[in-house]
Amino acid sequence: MKKYLKEIIIVLLQLFMFYIFPLFAGPTDTMGMVLLIILATLLLATILGTISNNKIKYCYPILVALLFIPSIWIYYNESALIHSVWYLVISAIGLLIGMAINKLIYKK
């Protein structure tokens, strides 16, 4: 458990962005909120790719897409299901960017 503490913290921050953050957005702020959550997902995935050396980080994009799906029926409607694909792609891109940064910083 202690081995995956960094990954757990990143996932908890992602859950906060998916489930708590939309509570504070008004009905007209949904597109701005979705853009902010996408940028936060990119940032969190980049951080995870940079600081994690565990192989479990490769599951992060799939986990992000799956964690977003229940929030579709809580805050949005079925047309927002395509956003889970966006989160999958954005988090995969962020993870790759973070891994590249990790390789550049910690060259052996």
N, C-alpha and C positions, 0 to 999 in steps of 0.2 A: 504494500500500500504506500509506504513511504517512497518507494522507488518511482511511483507515478504521480507524486504530489504536484509537480509542475503542470502535467497534463490535466489533472483533475481541476486545478484552479482555472485553467484556460477554459475548460468545458463549463464550469460554473459561471464564469463571466459571459460565455456565449448564451447559456440558459437565461441569464439576467437580461441580455439584449433581446432575446426572443419573447420572453414571457412577462417581465416586469416593465421594461421600457415602453411598450405600447400602451400601458395603462395611463401614462402621462401625456400621450399625444391626443390631440383633438381629432374630430372627424375629417377636417380638411388637411391635416398634416400627414396623411398616410403615405403619400409618395415621398415626402422628405424623410419620413421615418424609415421607409424601406431602403432608401439610399443610404441613410446613416447606418442602418444595420448591416448593409452590404459592405460599407467601408470598414465598419468595426470587425466584421468577419474576416476581411482581408488582413487587417492589422493583427488580429488574434492568431490567424493562421501563420502569418509571417513570424510573429513572436514564437509560436510553438515550433516552427521549423528551425528557428535560430537557437533556441535554448534547449531543446530536447534531443537527447541522443538515443532514446528508446525506439524500438521498432513499432510500438503502438501508435506513434504519431501518423503513420500512414493510413490509419483507420479514421483519422479526424475528419476528412471531407465527407465521408459516408455518414459518420455520426452527426455532423452538423445538418446534413440534409434530412436525416431521419428525425432529429430533434425539432426541426422546424415544422414538420407535418402536423402535429397536434395543434400548434398555434394557428394554423389555417382555419380550423373550425372554431377556435375560441375568438379570434379577433377579425379575421377576414372572411372571404367566401371561397368557394371551390375554384374560382378563377385565379387565385393566388397560388395554386399548386405548382405552377411553373417556376415560382420563386425558389422552391426547394432545389431545382436543377441549377439555378443561378448560384445558390449557396454552395452547392457541390463544386461547381466549376471555380468560383471565386476562392473558396477555401483551398482547393487543390493548387491554384496559381499562387496563393499566398504561402502555402507550404513549400512549394518549389523555390520561391524567392527566398524564404527563410533558410532553406537548406543551402542555397547558393551563398548566402551571406555567411552562414556557418562555415562553409568550406573555405571562403576567402579569409575569414578571421582566424580560423584555427588550422591553417596550413601546417602540415607536418613535414 
